[in-house]
Amino acid sequence: MNASGARRDQGLTLRVRGDRGTCHVMESFRPGNTDPIALRPTPHRMGVIMIRFSVLLVLAVVGLALIYSR
């Protein structure tokens, strides 16, 4: 159960937890910096992933073939 004052985005919030009725007072806040949050970098394209996989697979096969031939 959350009970707060007239403004819900700032001020103190009373929070009641569980059947024991323990109360916690939390203060909400706003950051002083209003710059937008940076977006995550775009994920790699499927073609790049397939090329890397193919190269690593060829290297593994060549390495195992060299080890087996000795």
N, C-alpha and C positions, 0 to 999 in steps of 0.2 A: 504494500500500500504506500503510495507516494502522496504526500501532502505538501503543498508549497504555497507561496504567497501569490500575489496578483500576476507577477511576471514569472513564467516558468523557465525562462532561459538564463536568468541570473538570480542570485540570492541564495538563501539557505533552503535545503530540501530535507524534510524529515522522512526517514525510511524505517519502516517497521518490518522485522524479519522473523519468520518462524512462529511457532506456537508459544514460545516463551515471551514474546513481545519485546525483544531487545531493540533498542532504538539507536540509530546511527545518524548523526547530523553531517551532511556533506555540503560543501560549498562549490557551486559551479563557477566556472571562470571562462573567459574568452582570451585567446592569445592576443598579444600586443601586435603581432605581425599578421597582416591580412593578405600576404602573398599567397597565390594559389599553390596547392600541393603539386609537386612535380609528378608527372605521369611515369609509369614504368616504361622501360625501353621495349620496343616491339620485339616479339619473339622471332627467332630465326625462321626463315622460310623453309618449306619442306624440301625444296631442291638442294639447299645448302646442307641440310641434315643428311639427305640421301648421298650426296657426294662425300661427305666426311665418313659416313658409315662404309661406303664402298672402298674408299682409300684405306681405312683401318682394316677392313676385311682382307683386302689384297695383301697388305703388309703382314697380317697375321698368317695368312696361307703361305706366303713366301718364306717367312721366318720358320714356320713349322716344317716346310719342305726342306729348307737348308739343314735344320736340325736332324730330320729323318734320314737325309742322304748321307750323313757322316757315319 
